[in-house]
Amino acid sequence: MLKANGIHKSYGNLQVLKGVNLEISKSEIVSIVGSSGAGKSTLLQILGTLDKPDSGQIEMNGLDLIRLKGEELAKFRNEQIGFIFQFHNLLPEFTALENIQIPGFIRNTNSNQLAKKAAELAELLGISHRLDSKPNTLSGGEQQRVAVARALINNPAVVFADEPSGNLDTKNARGLHELFFTLRKELGQAFVIVTHNEELANMADRKVTMKDGLIEASDLIS
């Protein structure tokens, strides 16, 4: 589904990615681990089209993502990719429901259809009772579940998560990672998860280990 070949990225004289090759299959859950500075988050941002490589190729279902620009790129990102970040990035002036719906508003989805989809996701994620709440009244786990619902509202092909459980306690962190498997079963998305937590990384279908800007190992988890 998603293929990256020969990805290089430098910032000034610092080489962050040194020729990364990675393939993500449909509905696969992949964790990416490695020490700080290994290039994990940079790779995730490039795969998610938030940044461009200096060289290399990225394709999704045969579409050359490197060539996408402007409105075409924004449309592809909105429709095909979901993002979950460590700090949730919820808009404080909006309710949980409104935050979930934002990518759908951008896509001009019918308001009734959007409300129905948001309600279905909230039910699946166990936050139906908090939809009218503002982010500052939600727990960390609830905020992250709102962020997950927002990432899924447009039914993307792949969801990229950068340290999604980094601000959660152990119980909520494990619950979030288990939730990704439930969502994959129910909705069919692929998940690519950058994490420092080895225990949680080992819950994935495959664990990719990065070191010094390269993939050191790619191991199937039995």
C-alpha positions as CSV (number, residue, x, y, z in Angstrom):
1,M,0.0,0.0,0.0
2,L,2.6,2.5,1.1
3,K,6.2,2.3,-0.2
4,A,9.2,4.4,0.6
5,N,12.5,3.9,-1.2
6,G,15.9,5.6,-0.6
7,I,14.6,8.3,1.7
8,H,17.3,10.9,2.5
9,K,16.8,14.0,4.7
10,S,19.3,16.5,6.1
11,Y,18.9,19.7,8.1
12,G,22.0,21.7,7.3
13,N,25.0,19.5,7.8
14,L,23.0,17.0,9.9
15,Q,22.0,13.8,8.0
16,V,18.8,12.6,9.7
17,L,17.8,9.9,7.2
18,K,20.4,8.1,5.2
19,G,18.5,6.0,2.6
20,V,15.5,4.5,4.3
21,N,13.4,1.8,2.7
22,L,10.1,0.9,4.2
23,E,6.8,-0.7,3.1
24,I,3.5,-0.7,5.0
25,S,0.8,-3.1,4.0
26,K,-2.9,-2.6,4.1
27,S,-4.3,-2.8,7.7
28,E,-0.9,-3.5,9.1
29,I,0.2,-2.1,12.5
30,V,3.8,-1.2,12.5
31,S,5.8,0.3,15.5
32,I,9.0,2.3,14.9
33,V,11.5,2.4,17.8
34,G,15.0,3.7,18.3
35,S,17.0,6.1,20.4
36,S,16.4,9.8,20.3
37,G,17.8,11.3,17.1
38,A,17.5,8.0,15.2
39,G,15.2,9.7,12.6
40,K,11.9,8.1,13.7
41,S,9.7,11.3,13.8
42,T,11.4,12.7,10.7
43,L,10.5,9.5,8.8
44,L,6.9,9.6,10.1
45,Q,6.5,13.2,9.0
46,I,7.8,12.4,5.5
47,L,5.7,9.3,5.1
48,G,2.7,11.4,6.2
49,T,3.5,14.2,3.7
50,L,4.1,16.8,6.4
51,D,7.7,17.1,5.1
52,K,9.5,16.2,1.9
53,P,12.7,14.2,1.6
54,D,15.8,15.5,-0.1
55,S,15.7,12.5,-2.3
56,G,13.9,9.2,-2.6
57,Q,10.4,8.0,-3.6
58,I,7.2,7.6,-1.7
59,E,4.1,5.9,-3.3
60,M,0.7,5.0,-1.9
61,N,-1.3,2.6,-4.0
62,G,0.8,3.6,-7.0
63,L,0.4,7.4,-6.5
64,D,3.7,9.4,-6.4
65,L,3.3,11.4,-3.2
66,I,6.5,13.5,-3.8
67,R,4.9,15.1,-6.8
68,L,1.8,16.3,-5.0
69,K,1.7,20.0,-4.2
70,G,-0.6,22.7,-2.9
71,E,-4.3,21.9,-2.9
72,E,-3.8,18.5,-4.4
73,L,-1.5,17.5,-1.6
74,A,-3.8,19.0,1.1
75,K,-6.7,17.1,-0.4
76,F,-4.8,13.8,-0.4
77,R,-3.6,14.3,3.2
78,N,-7.1,15.2,4.4
79,E,-8.7,12.2,2.7
80,Q,-6.1,9.4,3.0
81,I,-4.0,10.1,6.1
82,G,-4.8,10.5,9.8
83,F,-2.5,11.9,12.4
84,I,-2.2,11.4,16.2
85,F,0.3,13.4,18.2
86,Q,1.6,13.2,21.7
87,F,0.1,16.5,22.8
88,H,-3.3,15.8,21.2
89,N,-3.4,19.3,19.4
90,L,-7.1,19.8,20.2
91,L,-8.5,23.3,19.7
92,P,-9.5,24.5,23.1
93,E,-12.4,26.7,22.0
94,F,-14.3,23.8,20.4
95,T,-16.1,20.8,22.0
96,A,-14.9,17.3,21.7
97,L,-17.5,16.7,19.0
98,E,-16.4,19.8,17.0
99,N,-12.7,18.8,17.3
100,I,-13.5,15.3,15.9
101,Q,-15.4,16.8,13.0
102,I,-12.8,19.3,11.8
103,P,-11.2,17.2,9.1
104,G,-14.7,16.4,7.8
105,F,-15.6,20.1,7.7
106,I,-12.5,20.7,5.6
107,R,-13.6,17.9,3.3
108,N,-17.1,19.5,3.0
109,T,-18.7,16.3,4.2
110,N,-22.5,16.5,4.6
111,S,-23.1,17.8,8.2
112,N,-25.6,15.0,9.0
113,Q,-23.3,12.3,7.7
114,L,-20.4,13.8,9.6
115,A,-22.4,14.0,12.9
116,K,-23.4,10.4,12.5
117,K,-19.8,9.2,11.8
118,A,-18.5,11.2,14.7
119,A,-21.1,9.7,17.0
120,E,-20.2,6.2,15.8
121,L,-16.5,6.7,16.4
122,A,-17.2,8.3,19.9
123,E,-19.2,5.2,20.8
124,L,-16.5,2.9,19.6
125,L,-13.9,4.9,21.6
126,G,-16.0,5.1,24.7
127,I,-16.3,8.9,24.8
128,S,-19.9,9.4,23.7
129,H,-20.7,11.0,27.1
130,R,-18.0,13.7,26.7
131,L,-18.8,15.0,23.2
132,D,-20.2,18.3,24.5
133,S,-17.1,18.9,26.7
134,K,-14.2,21.3,26.0
135,P,-10.7,19.8,26.0
136,N,-9.7,21.4,29.3
137,T,-12.3,19.4,31.1
138,L,-11.2,16.0,29.7
139,S,-8.7,13.7,31.1
140,G,-5.5,12.9,29.2
141,G,-6.9,9.6,28.0
142,E,-10.1,11.2,26.9
143,Q,-8.3,13.9,25.0
144,Q,-6.2,11.3,23.2
145,R,-9.3,9.4,22.3
146,V,-10.8,12.5,20.8
147,A,-7.6,12.9,18.8
148,V,-7.9,9.3,17.6
149,A,-11.5,9.9,16.5
150,R,-10.5,13.1,14.7
151,A,-7.8,11.1,12.9
152,L,-10.3,8.5,11.8
153,I,-13.3,10.7,10.8
154,N,-12.4,10.8,7.1
155,N,-11.8,7.0,7.0
156,P,-8.1,7.4,6.0
157,A,-6.0,4.5,4.6
158,V,-3.3,4.9,7.2
159,V,-2.9,6.6,10.5
160,F,0.4,8.0,11.7
161,A,0.9,8.3,15.5
162,D,4.0,10.0,17.0
163,E,4.4,9.0,20.6
164,P,0.6,8.8,21.0
165,S,0.8,7.4,24.6
166,G,3.8,9.5,25.7
167,N,1.6,11.7,28.0
168,L,-0.5,8.8,29.4
169,D,0.0,6.6,32.4
170,T,0.8,2.9,31.9
171,K,-2.8,1.7,32.1
172,N,-4.1,4.3,29.6
173,A,-1.1,3.8,27.3
174,R,-1.7,0.1,27.1
175,G,-5.4,0.7,26.6
176,L,-4.6,3.1,23.7
177,H,-2.4,0.6,21.9
178,E,-4.9,-2.2,22.4
179,L,-7.5,0.2,20.9
180,F,-5.5,0.5,17.7
181,F,-6.1,-3.2,17.2
182,T,-9.8,-2.9,17.8
183,L,-9.9,0.0,15.3
184,R,-8.0,-2.0,12.7
185,K,-10.4,-4.9,13.1
186,E,-13.5,-2.6,12.9
187,L,-12.3,-0.1,10.3
188,G,-9.4,-1.6,8.5
189,Q,-6.8,1.2,8.8
190,A,-3.1,0.7,8.8
191,F,-1.3,2.3,11.8
192,V,2.4,3.4,11.9
193,I,3.4,4.2,15.5
194,V,6.5,5.9,16.7
195,T,7.1,5.0,20.4
196,H,9.9,4.8,23.0
197,N,7.9,2.2,24.9
198,E,9.3,-1.2,23.9
199,E,6.5,-3.1,25.7
200,L,3.9,-1.3,23.6
201,A,6.0,-1.5,20.5
202,N,6.0,-5.3,20.8
203,M,2.2,-5.3,20.6
204,A,2.4,-4.4,16.9
205,D,2.3,-6.7,13.9
206,R,5.9,-5.6,13.0
207,K,8.5,-3.7,14.9
208,V,11.0,-1.5,12.9
209,T,14.1,-0.5,14.7
210,M,16.0,2.6,13.6
211,K,19.6,3.6,14.3
212,D,21.6,6.6,13.0
213,G,19.1,7.4,10.2
214,L,18.7,3.9,8.9
215,I,16.5,0.9,9.6
216,E,18.5,-1.6,11.5
217,A,15.9,-4.3,11.8
218,S,12.3,-5.0,10.8
219,D,10.9,-7.9,12.9
220,L,7.5,-9.6,12.7
221,I,6.0,-9.9,16.1
222,S,4.6,-13.4,16.7
